């Protein structure tokens, strides 16, 4: 019997664990180590954050699912990887610290034959003074954050109903943030609820982002196929912002947040301060901070992890100018180049470089959206790695060819809510293929024009609401769950 350990119970890790158990049955063990007791469908946190959905609708407990599927579950945080064991035993193991009520802080070892790092990100609010729920801004990164954001937004709405104008800022709290799509969704949902409450005329709504242009989304923007020709995502998005009278500030790196004020610097070096009454600013992501050690106890963290704390995989990490970045730099198998029984998926894997063109201020402050690795790509990666491991175990060949799922050949679909209402809501439906532009295969835009497009309408909202139900059903591993695509 072999044991596969999955670190993290989010989209990538949970997907990998369920598929591994489906493929391997009870002949081999699957173990999930995650500090969270609840599974959170993060895309719907947007609706929680504007009061359109209770937090209870976006989470469910993990333990009953793993118990039913015969998956071992440790509610704990991984702290250190020992890929070759220690001086007393060559068996690979990971050190974990319990987060379970009643055993908090207990340290233990979990042995493994294969390891999948799907730990997701550490939310680095601390990289911007005053940012985050412990500072002066809100977040929708977790369901609990979103719940508090909803309460604070309602306080601003109540003040507007009493005739007091409010300034609301939504966006990115650092120059290297990712998940611009979530900020985009949130600002339009805020606009929607303000209009529903009849107070939009008293709100100055501002979108503050590190993107060089609207519609960049950390993927370098897109060119949409249209009946009358091509349209850039910048033009498409700009029209949406102008239609809703949402102001936007581009190419910004937030340097500090104080009560009621946010300081930021623009790409040209201009320093600015913007007052606010309510602000939802997303933090930058980094790795969770695990370490790695060899059998002698020597630190080999730099071997397994990039400086960002994300896990190194089969990517080309050689530093080079933006003009020399290529689709071939991106990983295909998500295997560790030094330890092939180790994999990194979802946000946990270290990207070789950005997708968007990086900028910096005259003083060298980097303002560049980090590449998104959430949602659909995370699920596909989790399933692909599960298939690789299952094939190697079943075949008895630990070096058998791995399945591939490069973001440079993978398409993605995103349905971004711009107003939650079954009759008057809307969503922006965006598809692109591939996620990482391949200018060799697709000269010019780097993407397949026939599979890259955007559309806005009520149907998109219905589809997003349906996907909410489907993916929670899938994550609960209900009957037929594996038939639902990633």
N, C-alpha and C positions, 0 to 999 in steps of 0.2 A: 504493500500500500504506500502511495505517495501522498504528501500533503502539500496543497497549494494554499498559500496565505495571501490574502488580498488586504492591503492597507488602505482603508477608506471605504465608506459606504454610500458615496454619492452616485451620480449617474454612471460614471465609468466603472467604479469598483463594484457597485451593486449589480450592474449589468454583467460584468465579468464573472462574478460569483454565481449568479443564477445560471448562466450558460455553462459554466464549468460543471456544476452539479447535474445539469441536464445531460451533458455529453459524457460524463464519467460515472454517473450513478453513485452507488455506495461502495464501489470497489476502491475508491480513493477518497480522501477527505479534503473538504474545502473549508477554510477558516477565514472569517472576516474580522479584522481589527479596526474599529472606528470609535472615536471618542463620543460620537453622538448616539443617542438612543432613538432618535426620530429620523425618518427619511423625509426630506424636504424637496418638493417639486419647485425648484427655485424660480423658473420663469413666471409662475403665478404669484410670487411675492410682490410683483408690481401691483396687482389688484388688491392685495392685502394692504399695501402702503398707501392706497387712496380710499380705503374703507369699502371697497366693492366686494371683498371676500374675506370671511373670517380666517384667522390663522389656522384654525382646526381643519380647514378644508385643503390645506396644502401640505400637511404632514400626516404620518402614521408611524406607529412603533415598529422598529425593525425586528425585535426579538421574536414575536409570533411568526413572522414570515420565515426567518431562518430556522426556527424550531420545526415548522411544518415541512421545510425543504431539506431538513437534516444537514444544515450548514452550521458549523461551530461558530459561535459569536462571542467576541470579547469586546466589551465596551471599555475601550482603552485607547490611549494615544501612543503611537510608535515613537520611540526616541532614538534608537540606534540599530543599525543593521550590521550583522556579523556574517558576511557572505560565505566565509570559509570556517565558521565556528570559532572556537578559542583554543587555548593551549591544552585543554583537557578533552576536547571533543571536536571532531571535524564537521559535525552536523551544523548546517547553516541555521541561524536563529535571529530573531529580532527581539529587542528589549522593548517592553511596553509598560506603561504606567496607567493604572486603572482610573477611570472617571466615573465608575459606577457607584451609586449611592451606597454607603456602608463599607466600601473598600477603596475609597479615593486615596490615591497616592501609593498604593501597593505596586511594587515592581515585580515583573515576572518575565519569563522567556517563552517565546512561541517558536518552535522548530518548523522548518519548511524544506521542501525540495525545490519548489518554484515560488517566486515572490512577484507580486504585482503591486507596484507603487501607484496608488490612485488616491493619494491623500488630499488632492485639491490644493487650494491656496491658503496661506496665512494672510489675513486681512491686515495690511500694514498701515492702519490709521496713524500710527506713531511717526511715520515718515513726513507727515505734515502737521506741525504744531496746531492743536486746537481742532483737528478733524475728528469726526466720528461721534458715536453715541456718548462717549465719555468726555467729549469736548462740546462743540457748539453746533454740530450738524447732525443730520439724520442719515440713515442708510437703509437699503432694501436687500442687503446681501444675505440676511438670514430672515426667517419668518418672524423672529422676535424683534429684530431691528425694524422690519416693515410694520409691525403692529404699533410700535412707538411712533414711527413716522406718520402713520395714519392719524394718531391722536394729536400730534403737533400740527399737522396740516389742518385738521378740523378746528383747532384753536385759531388759526389764521382766518379760516372761513368765517368763524363766529365773529371775529373782529370786523371783517368786511361787512357782514350783515348788520353790524352796528354803525356802519358808515366810515370805518377807518381803513384807508388804503394800505395795501401790503406789498412788499417786494419779496418774490419767491425765486430762489436760484436752484436749478437742478443741473447736475453734470458730474464732472470729474474733479477729484480733489488732489490730483498730482499729475505731473507731466508725463509719467510713464504708465498711466492707468490703462486697463483694458475694459471690456464690457460696455463700450459706448452705446451698444444697442439697448442695454437695459436703461441707461439714462435717457435715451431717446424715447423709449416706451413710457417711462415715468413722466417726463415733462408733458407729453401729450395727454396722458391720463389725468394729470393735474389740471391741465387746461379744460378737459372734459368735465370734471367734477365742479370746477369753478363755474362753468357755464350752466350746469345743472342746478347749482345753488343760486344762480342769478347774480353773481358777484364778480364776473370776469372783468367788468369795466373798472373795478377797483383794484385789480391785480396787475402789477408789473412783473411779468413772467420772463425769466432769463435762462437761457441754456448756455452753460459755461463748459467748454470742452478743450481737450488737448489736441483734437483733430485739426489738421491744417485746413480742411474744408468740410462742409457738411456732407454726410453720406460716406465718409471715409471708413468709419466703423472698425478701424484697425486692420482692414484688409486692402488698403490702398484705393478704396472707392471701386465703383463698378460702372460698366456701360450697359444700359438696359436696351434690349431689343424693343422697338416700337413700330407700329404700323407705318408711320411716316418717317422712319429712320431711327437712328440711335439717339439715346439721351443719357447723359451722365447722371450718376446717382447724386452728384452735387446739385445739379439743376433740379432734379426731381425732389430732393429733400428741401432745397431752398424754397420751392413753391409751397410745400406743406407748412413750413415755418411762417412764411409771409401770410398765407391764408389764415392761420390761427393767431397771427400777430404776436408770435413768440420771438423776442429778441435773442440774438446769439452772439457769443464772444468766442472766437476761434483761436487756436494755438496758444492756450493758456496753461501755465504751471502754477498751481496754488502754492504759495510759500508759507502762509499762516492764516489761521482763522481765529478771530476774536469774537466775543459776543456781539452779534449784529453786524459784523464786518468781515469780509474776506479779502486778503491781499493776494495778488497774483502778478506774474510777469509774463509778457507776451514774447513771441519769437524774436521780434526786433529789439527786445530789451526794455520795452516800455513797462514801467511799474504802475500798477493801478490798484485801487481799493474800491470795492463795491459793497454798499450797505445791503442788509437783508433782514427780513422778519422770519423767514423759513428757508432752510437750505437742506437739500438732499444731495450730498456729494460722495461719489464712490471712492474707495481707497485703492491704492496700488496693491497688486498681488505679488507675493514672494513664496518661496517654498516654506514648508512648515517647520524647517529647522532640524531635521534629523541628522545624525552623524553616522559614520561607518568606520569599522575597525577590522584589521586583519587578525590572524590567529595569535600573533604576538601581542596584540593590544595596541599596535601602532595605528594612528589616525589616518584613514584613507578616504575621508569625506570628499576631498577634492577629486578623487578618482571617480567616484560614483555620482557626485553632484556638481552642478555648475555653481558659479559664485552667487547666483540668484537663489540658490537652495532647491532649484528644480532638478529632476533626475535626468542624467545624461543617457541618451538612447542612440540609435544608429543614424545620427544626423551629422552634417559637416559643420563643426563648430569653429572652423578656422576664421579668424577675423578678416574682413575684407570690405571694401567700399560698397555702398548701396548698389551701384551700377553693376557689380559683379555677383550679387546675390542671384541665385537661380532656384528653380523648382526642385532641382536635383539635390539641393542641400537638405531637404526635409526628410524626416524619418519615414520608413515604410513598415518596419516590423515592430518598432518600439522596444527592441532588445537592448540591454546594456552591452556596449562594445567590449567590456572587460569581463562580464559575468553573464553569459547568455541564458542562464536560468532566471534572470531578473528582467523585469519589464516596467516601463513607466507609461501611463496613459492619462488622458484628460489634461487638466491643468497641471498635473504633477510632472509631466515631461518637459524638459528644457527645450524651447524652440531654438533653432540655430541662429535666427535673427528675426527682426520684425518683418512685416509684410508692407506696411506703410513706409513711405519715405521718412527717415528720421530728420529732425531739425534740432537746433540748439540755439540758445541766445548768444549774444556776443560774449557773455561771461562764461559760456560753456554749459549752461543748464540744459539738460536734455528734455526736449518736448517731443515725444514720439509714442503714439498708441502702441501698446503691446499686442501681439497677435491673439485673437480670441481662440480658445480651445475648449469651449463649453458646449452643452446641449448635444445636438446630433453628432458632431465629430467625436465627442467623448464616448457616447454610447457605441458607435461603430468601432472605435479603438478597443473598448473593453471587450466587445464580442469577438473581434479579430484575434486578440491576444489569447482569449479563452480557447478559441479554436486551435491556435498554434500549440498551446500547452497540452490540450486534450489529444491532439494528433501525435505529439511526441511521446506521451505516456502510453497511448494505445499501441503505437507502432514499436515501442521499445527502443526508439532511436532519438536520443536526447538532442541530436544535431540535425534532425529532419528539417527540411525547408519550412520557413515560417510563412504564415499568411500575411498579406500586406494590406495596408489601408492608409496610403499617403494622403495628406491633406492637399498635395499638389496634383492629385488625380481624383480626389473625392469631391463630389458636389455637396451643397448644403441648402436647406430651405429654412427660412426664418419667417415666422408670422409675428410681427411686432404690433402689439395692441396700441391703438391711438384713441381709445375710448371704450370703456366697458359698459355695454348696454345691449340687450338682445334685440332691441328695435332701432335704437339710434346710435349704436356703437360702430366702431370701424377698426380695421387693422391693415397694416401695410404688409403685404405678402411679398417676400423677396427670395429669389432663388439665384444661386450662382454656381458655376462649375468651370474650373475647380476653385477651391477656397484660396489656395496659394496660386497666384497667376503663373502661367507657363507661357512665356513669350516665344518659346521655340515652337511649341505645338500650335499656339494661337497668336500669331504675330499681331502686334498692335495693342489690344486690350489685355491679352494673356488669358482670356476666358472664352468659352464657347458661347457665341452670341445667341444661339438658339435655346440655351438653357440658363440664360442670365436675364432676369426681368423683374420688374416691380409693378405691383398693382395695389390700389387702395379701395376698400369697400366694406360693407356690412358682412358680406360672406366670409371675409377674412376673420372677423371677430367670432362668428359661429364656428369656424374651423379651429381657431385657437382654443375656444371653450371645449370643443369636442376633444382636442388633443390633450387638454388638461385631464379630462376624465379617462381617456385611453391610457395615458402614460402612468397615471397613478394605479390604474387597474393592472397594467403590465408590471409595475414595480412591486405590487403586492403578489405577483406570481400566481394570478388567478388562472382558471382554465383557459388554455389557448394563448397564454401570454407571449410565448416565443413566436407566434405568428404576427405579432404587431411589430412593424419595422422599427429599427433604432432611430 
